[in-house]
Amino acid sequence: EPSMLCVVEMPTDLMMLEQTQSYNGMYFVLMGRLSPLDGIGPKEINLDKLIKRTQDGIIQEVILATNYTNEGEATAHYISQLLKSRHVQVSRIARGLPMGGELEYVDSGTLSTALIERKSVA
């Protein structure tokens, strides 16, 4: 589904989502997450490229699949605020994942359910 864009932190997260065989859209890999204490801001995780990707009129939904860590939550919130004024639906994968958990370590059944039952954030 070329109108859907799933945002993940790392390539390993993309691989885990692919293993669920529950999603057939496009991906955007941040190569990190916001972490001001570590000097990682929007520029370091290429949020400008993400915004450009949503401006082509093709992307209708952005699925935020960042980890459920403090940094992952902050990253998802920041992205949702950036996309609020755009004409795209923004959703977040469901909380079927344990708090503090990282996608790389979740079984595919839990991850599949979380992806299928995602909720809109805006």
Rosetta silent file (secondary structure, phi, psi, omega in degrees, C-alpha in Angstrom):
SEQUENCE: EPSMLCVVEMPTDLMMLEQTQSYNGMYFVLMGRLSPLDGIGPKEINLDKLIKRTQDGIIQEVILATNYTNEGEATAHYISQLLKSRHVQVSRIARGLPMGGELEYVDSGTLSTALIERKSVA
SCORE:     score description
SCORE:     0.000 S_00000001
   1 L     0.000   99.904 -175.552    0.000    0.000    0.000 S_00000001
   2 L   -69.608  -10.581 -179.957    1.987    3.020   -1.236 S_00000001
   3 L   -87.374   -4.387 -179.927   -0.284    5.504    0.578 S_00000001
   4 E  -109.881  137.175 -179.694    0.838    4.262    4.008 S_00000001
   5 E  -128.794  117.957 -179.953    4.178    5.170    5.584 S_00000001
   6 E   -99.701  123.002 -178.096    5.377    3.397    8.722 S_00000001
   7 E   -97.891  122.042  178.404    8.001    5.293   10.728 S_00000001
   8 E  -124.800  162.171 -178.916   10.469    3.145   12.693 S_00000001
   9 L   -77.815  -46.116 -171.467   13.607    3.944   14.652 S_00000001
  10 L  -136.366  159.883  177.290   16.037    1.384   13.263 S_00000001
  11 H   -56.886  -33.008  178.672   16.322   -1.173   10.429 S_00000001
  12 H   -63.592  -32.444  177.149   15.881   -4.005   12.953 S_00000001
  13 H   -67.389  -41.145  176.401   12.435   -2.586   13.782 S_00000001
  14 H   -59.314  -45.576 -179.358   11.522   -2.668   10.087 S_00000001
  15 H   -61.729  -39.981  178.988   12.642   -6.303    9.875 S_00000001
  16 H   -65.094  -41.740  177.812   10.490   -7.223   12.881 S_00000001
  17 H   -64.866  -39.758  178.424    7.430   -5.568   11.347 S_00000001
  18 H   -61.701  -36.054 -179.765    8.066   -7.338    8.045 S_00000001
  19 H   -63.790  -24.244 -179.951    8.135  -10.697    9.842 S_00000001
  20 H   -73.159  -21.192 -175.656    4.522  -10.149   10.977 S_00000001
  21 L    53.386   31.991 -178.905    3.335  -10.065    7.341 S_00000001
  22 L  -107.391   -2.604 -174.226    0.624   -7.642    8.592 S_00000001
  23 L  -139.344  132.321  179.828    1.764   -4.522    6.760 S_00000001
  24 L  -128.402   30.592  177.837    2.396   -3.933    3.078 S_00000001
  25 L   -97.010 -162.923  179.947    3.074   -0.193    2.971 S_00000001
  26 E   -92.138  164.725  179.201    6.220    1.894    2.774 S_00000001
  27 E  -125.321  153.617  168.635    8.736    2.544    5.574 S_00000001
  28 E  -131.680  118.002 -178.286   10.753    5.492    6.822 S_00000001
  29 E   -99.004  119.826 -178.182   13.693    4.574    9.072 S_00000001
  30 L   -72.558  -26.901 -173.523   14.771    7.387   11.398 S_00000001
  31 L    63.442   39.000  177.549   18.102    5.763   12.294 S_00000001
  32 L   148.386 -166.042  178.541   17.557    6.806   15.898 S_00000001
  33 L  -151.082  157.910  179.516   15.154    8.645   18.169 S_00000001
  34 L   -60.537  131.496  178.167   15.008   12.047   19.804 S_00000001
  35 E  -155.239   81.469 -176.404   17.288   12.201   22.827 S_00000001
  36 H   -55.013  -35.002  179.925   18.197   15.788   23.769 S_00000001
  37 H   -64.856  -26.473  178.200   20.464   14.626   26.602 S_00000001
  38 H   -98.577    7.769  179.314   22.532   12.731   24.035 S_00000001
  39 L    76.008   20.881 -179.764   22.501   15.602   21.546 S_00000001
  40 E  -104.601  109.389 -179.680   20.082   13.876   19.172 S_00000001
  41 L  -114.170 -172.215 -178.329   17.531   16.316   17.809 S_00000001
  42 L   -54.841  -36.720 -178.295   15.165   16.449   14.815 S_00000001
  43 L   -65.952  -39.119 -176.283   18.009   17.116   12.369 S_00000001
  44 L   -68.866  -24.195  179.812   19.967   14.009   13.447 S_00000001
  45 L  -108.682   20.097  170.669   17.039   11.677   12.747 S_00000001
  46 L    59.763   37.937  179.546   16.157   13.266    9.381 S_00000001
  47 H   -65.504  -25.567  175.673   12.719   14.592   10.291 S_00000001
  48 H   -63.151  -38.073  177.857   13.019   17.132    7.474 S_00000001
  49 H   -69.226  -35.949  177.160   13.160   14.224    5.003 S_00000001
  50 H   -63.116  -46.049  179.197   10.133   12.622    6.659 S_00000001
  51 H   -60.407  -44.657  178.243    8.133   15.835    6.270 S_00000001
  52 H   -59.797  -38.526 -178.977    9.164   16.097    2.595 S_00000001
  53 H   -62.587  -30.321 -178.441    8.081   12.486    2.072 S_00000001
  54 L   -87.040   -2.770 -176.712    4.561   13.346    3.259 S_00000001
  55 L   -93.564   -0.745 -175.259    4.230   16.329    0.913 S_00000001
  56 L   -81.137   -5.731 -179.388    4.029   14.382   -2.340 S_00000001
  57 L    82.965   -7.524  179.441    0.269   13.797   -2.069 S_00000001
  58 L   -86.314  -43.925 -177.891    0.728   10.033   -2.189 S_00000001
  59 L   -72.178  122.266  178.639    1.097    9.393    1.549 S_00000001
  60 L  -109.489  -22.911  179.278   -2.312    9.430    3.260 S_00000001
  61 E  -139.524  135.832  173.188   -1.407    7.800    6.581 S_00000001
  62 E  -113.034  122.474  178.425    1.718    7.861    8.715 S_00000001
  63 E  -101.500  119.740  179.314    1.989    5.043   11.257 S_00000001
  64 E   -88.172  111.040 -178.169    4.290    5.858   14.159 S_00000001
  65 L  -118.941   43.913  174.921    6.012    2.621   15.171 S_00000001
  66 L   -78.355  162.008 -178.800    8.689    3.994   17.471 S_00000001
  67 L   -66.024  155.756  177.977    9.584    2.050   20.584 S_00000001
  68 L   -88.938   52.340  171.711    7.579    2.476   23.787 S_00000001
  69 L  -106.670  171.099  178.026   10.521    3.993   25.654 S_00000001
  70 H   -56.858  -44.678 -179.543   10.621    7.586   26.906 S_00000001
  71 H   -67.376  -40.413  178.562   12.645    8.617   23.853 S_00000001
  72 H   -64.187  -41.064  177.275   10.418    6.659   21.472 S_00000001
  73 H   -64.010  -44.472  179.348    7.287    8.215   22.956 S_00000001
  74 H   -62.272  -40.129  178.992    8.806   11.698   22.725 S_00000001
  75 H   -64.087  -46.119  179.163    9.777   11.045   19.107 S_00000001
  76 H   -61.513  -43.508  179.730    6.268    9.838   18.213 S_00000001
  77 H   -63.155  -45.205 -179.190    4.693   12.850   19.929 S_00000001
  78 H   -60.690  -45.831  179.829    7.051   15.271   18.189 S_00000001
  79 H   -63.858  -42.494 -179.624    6.357   13.742   14.775 S_00000001
  80 H   -61.311  -37.002  177.507    2.592   13.776   15.378 S_00000001
  81 H   -68.649  -39.431  177.632    2.785   17.490   16.181 S_00000001
  82 H   -62.091  -36.588 -174.941    4.846   18.156   13.035 S_00000001
  83 H   -89.894   -4.867 -176.000    2.295   16.340   10.881 S_00000001
  84 L   -54.984  -40.817 -176.758   -0.777   17.860   12.537 S_00000001
  85 L   -85.230   -5.157  179.561   -1.136   20.595    9.902 S_00000001
  86 L   -84.456  164.360  179.301   -0.516   18.218    6.976 S_00000001
  87 L   -93.768   53.830  176.584   -3.301   16.420    5.158 S_00000001
  88 L  -131.692  147.109  173.783   -2.298   12.976    6.418 S_00000001
  89 E   -79.690  138.555  178.060   -3.778   10.729    9.056 S_00000001
  90 E  -117.674  127.039  177.729   -1.341    9.986   11.879 S_00000001
  91 E  -129.991  164.896 -178.577   -1.664    6.789   13.898 S_00000001
  92 E  -126.265  137.934  177.174    0.409    5.008   16.537 S_00000001
  93 L   -59.337  148.884 -176.026    0.870    1.272   16.840 S_00000001
  94 L   -66.632  161.325 -178.047   -1.220   -0.124   19.696 S_00000001
  95 L   -85.671   43.474  173.442    0.137   -0.682   23.147 S_00000001
  96 L   -76.917   -6.813 -179.473    0.220   -4.429   22.870 S_00000001
  97 L   -91.061  148.172  178.537    3.917   -4.003   23.519 S_00000001
  98 L   -68.906  144.035  176.123    5.290   -3.889   27.051 S_00000001
  99 L   -59.533  137.047 -178.173    6.177   -0.465   28.421 S_00000001
 100 L    80.554   -3.523 -178.215    9.894    0.084   28.063 S_00000001
 101 L   -79.915  158.230  177.833    9.981   -2.675   25.456 S_00000001
 102 L  -120.132  140.733 -174.488   11.762   -2.448   22.133 S_00000001
 103 H   -53.112  -35.026 -176.456   10.355   -3.816   18.876 S_00000001
 104 H   -58.469  -26.106 -173.522   13.442   -5.902   18.233 S_00000001
 105 H  -108.255    8.478 -178.007   12.621   -8.154   21.219 S_00000001
 106 L   -95.461  141.774  177.939    8.844   -8.582   20.791 S_00000001
 107 L   -68.333  154.269 -172.748    7.319  -11.767   19.398 S_00000001
 108 H   -66.379  -29.787  177.921    5.692  -11.440   15.981 S_00000001
 109 H   -64.444  -46.471  177.905    2.172  -12.253   17.271 S_00000001
 110 H   -64.109  -43.058 -178.657    2.211   -9.361   19.740 S_00000001
 111 H   -66.693  -38.926  178.101    3.734   -7.048   17.160 S_00000001
 112 H   -62.594  -45.592  177.918    1.190   -8.058   14.533 S_00000001
 113 H   -61.730  -43.239  179.789   -1.705   -7.322   16.918 S_00000001
 114 H   -62.006  -39.469 -179.519   -0.187   -3.979   17.875 S_00000001
 115 H   -70.495  -44.749 -178.794    0.148   -2.985   14.217 S_00000001
 116 H   -65.488  -37.521 -176.503   -3.356   -4.113   13.235 S_00000001
 117 L   -97.360   27.043  179.309   -4.985   -2.391   16.249 S_00000001
 118 L   -59.869  155.652 -178.264   -3.139    0.925   15.927 S_00000001
 119 E  -121.767  149.444  176.826   -4.992    4.088   17.030 S_00000001
 120 E   -69.654  142.378  178.733   -5.124    7.581   15.582 S_00000001
 121 L  -111.015   -4.874  178.893   -3.127   10.192   17.514 S_00000001
 122 L  -143.354    0.000    0.000   -4.464   13.296   15.807 S_00000001
